[in-house]
């Protein structure tokens, strides 16, 4: 476990070079979201300094409605780390079976054009299958 608060936890699945972010409740407080951004930034920076490729798996099955401003802040987070993403992020899978949440995240993907493959999946096994299907350096959007 790398970090945990009441809203989410970060885990590194080392044998697969996967950063797993698991949402633990429907909506974060302002402080929890701020801590998420700080911790995510620290982890992103660590991968960059180590020159380590990784995949991102985000389990958002518990996620409910969050303020739209948080999506804008998340977009700015990724925009400010575009170089890191281009160099070291292999791909991202988002675990959810909730159609509404998929729609919200698809809306996010219209304001932030991802440069690495992204796919919605139903479980962690599908995440692993997706990650294994992507070659480092691929650039595309997969839904």
Protein Blocks (a to p, Z undefined) as FASTA:
>chain_A
ZZdcfkbccdddfknopacdddfbfbdcfklmmmmmmmmmmmmmmmmmnopacdddddfk
lpccddfklmmmmmmmmmmmmmmmmmmmmbdcdddfbfklmmmmmmmmmmmccfbdcddd
fbfklmmmmmmmpcghiacddZZ
